[in-house]
């Protein structure tokens, strides 16, 4: 019996749901769009059309990969963040909604800094944070700083994809070392560093533990290695009145507040994400 796009979508959603995947509806749609090479609009338009046996086999293969644990973002090679469709690969963390609060706070700080605000996205990964800031603060300039060669490749692809070449650049940087002389005078440094304690990585969900880059997860023995190094070594890259804004893991906010205070940051404040988790810690350099 011939299968329509709608039937195939419903079957795919049911398979994902049965496996306990929370976002089965969204993932089923993304897998079908990718397999059929259709936009979401084309997919919804064509729901009543029949699919080929070849497409059914392609979707089945993709679903099997997902059921084995591979995240759908890596399967399709892209993910949306803050309204921007971005390239992703297994060299970068998949952009998450948790990180939108970091972007919100950085956008506010960049707007407050005024025209030509300089923003650094440190530990940039896919570049999602810096690109979202650039897209929403039209006159700011953004540097995406990342150590991983694979991640820098994705940053460059995403700068082109978002058409932000005129205001966004990428550089190879080790966040655990002091910045070079040409990385200075930033109004905002936004950072989503690795923050999982080394000993906790083995207990993570298989989709994270076995597929996402360990380099982007491992925050050292207590998960705070990057916060200590960045707060101490990067404050000279921030101009007077400028801000350092961190995303933090669950329960880490008090420790990160303390680290920032010990390194001379003032007006330290913490903001919760939409789930009520204290997610962003920020402070300013005033002297």
PyMOL commands that set and color helices and strands:
alter all, ss='L'
color gray80, all
select helices_A, chain A and resi 5-18+24-36+40-45+53-67+72-76+97-113+128-136+149-161+198-203+206-209+214-216+225-233+235-237+253-262
alter helices_A, ss='H'
color red, helices_A
select strands_A, chain A and resi 78-81+84-87+118-122+141-146+168-172+186-191+238-247+266-272+278-284
alter strands_A, ss='S'
color yellow, strands_A
deselect
rebuild
show_as cartoon
